[in-house]
Amino acid sequence: MGMPITVDIGGASGTLVEDVFGYFDRIDRRFSTYKTDSEISAINRGDVPVKDWSGEMMEVLALGERTKNETGGYFDMRRPDGSLDPSGIVKGWAIRNAAGLVRQAGVEDFFIEAGGDVQSNGKNASGTDWSVGIRNPFKMDEIVKVIYPRGLGVATSGTYARGQHIYNPHGFDDPITGIVSLTVVGPDVLDADRFATAAFAMGLDGIHFIEQLSGLEGYVIDIDGRATLTTGFGDLCEP
């Protein structure tokens, strides 16, 4: 996936950890737009007819279309050149599914993180709640806020680490400069991820969009270093 992945599974065998990483590797090989032999690359070349697309591909593309409808078109898997890029939803979807594999093995204490998006549950090795830090986008080694998700999913979208890789589908040529980091906490990491991507594309209005959605909370940092949070976000920071 071109990003670090952390898996911490309490009391689990090494085999389960290997299974989780094996799942991520398989998903990467199917959905990576950087691999010429991936399914999504073949689809974008026109090499694979729709009838031969995998069930996983169809599921992710359907989720993308649903998210587009739910966000007024601010989430769109179509690049300006017309090709498909499901990257804005695959990461959260894959983390959620990996968490499902862990639960199916009977393990309730785990922490799975990929590129800053997190699904955790239960307790850590110290017997306390897992915590997730939000980085200062202007000073990467500094944490500006700590969240205790307690089973909820956490996702952060931003331009401070990877540059302008998120675009506004309603204005392809207008870079998003008003905000640099937007963190969303949702019922699971899939919802957090897909809505974080869409809200970031909205720029300064994104945090107001998150405020209006039931079950979601958000924390945005603008270009001047000011933070704005939704009404219930502060409750998530209580240890």
Buried (B, 14 or more C-beta within 10 A) or exposed (E): BEEEBEBBBBEBEEEBBEBBEEBBEEBBEBBBBEBEEBBBBBBBEEEBEEEEBEEBBEEBBEBBEEBBEBBEBBBBBEBEEEBBBBBBBBBBBBBBBBBEBBEEBEBEBBBBBBBBBBBBBBBBEEEEBBBBEBBBBBEEEEEBBEBBBEBBBBBBBBBBBEEEEBBBBEEEEEBBEBBBBBBBBBEBBBBBBBBBBBBBBBBBEBBBBBBEBEEBBBBBBBBEEEBBBBEEBEEBBEE
